[in-house]
Amino acid sequence: MTDDEWKQYAAQALKAELAKAGVGYEDLIQRLHAIGVDESYKGIASKINRGTFSFLFFAQCMKALGKTEIRL
């Protein structure tokens, strides 16, 4: 796969987890804030839509969603 395909895969994986949890970007911002991670709506939307986020950000999102396991 190309780098762009990997980015798309990453974005889809995170979006799928958000959808399963019924969480939108605004709710994600609040949940991240609750665990000490400050992100703006624009920042989150850009990262997720481009698929250019770090694994650290992905792990923070999973923690904010209360996920302890994911399937890729």
N, C-alpha and C positions, 0 to 999 in steps of 0.2 A: 504494500500500500504506500501511496505517496504521503508526504507530510500533510497535505490538505485533506486527504481522506482520513488520516488519523485525527486531525482536528475536528472533522465532522463527526467521527465516531465518538470522540470525547464529549462533544456538545450534546449529541443525541443521548448518550448514557446519562449525563447529568439531568437533562430535560426529562428523561423517562422517570428518574427517581423523584424529581419534583412533582411530576404528574401523578405518579402512584400515591404520593403523600398528599395530593391535593393542595400543594403549596405554590403560590405565585411569587414573583420577584419581591413584591412589597412585604409579604409575609416572611420570605427568606431573609430579607434585610433585618427584620425585627428579631428573628430567631438567631441570626448571626450576632447581632448586637447583644443578645442575652448571654452569649458565650464569650463575649469580649472581642468580637471581630467587627470593626466598623467598615462598612462598604456603602457606597451610594447606589442608587437605582441604575444610573447610567453606567457605573463601573461594573456592576453585576451583569447587566444586560449585554454590555460589550464583550466581557470575558466569555460569557456562556454562548452567545450567538457566534462568536468567532472561533470558539473552542480553544482559546489561547490562555487557559488557566493552568496553574500549577497543580500538582497532586496535593500540595498543602491546602489550596483553596477547595479542591474536591473533598478532602478529608474533613475540612471545617464545615462544608455544606452537609456532608453525611452526618456529622455530629449534631448539627443544628436540626436535622430532620429526625434524629433519634435512631438512625440506622447503624447497626453493628455489623451487618453483612450485606454484600451486594453481589449480584451475578452479572458478569460481563459476557 
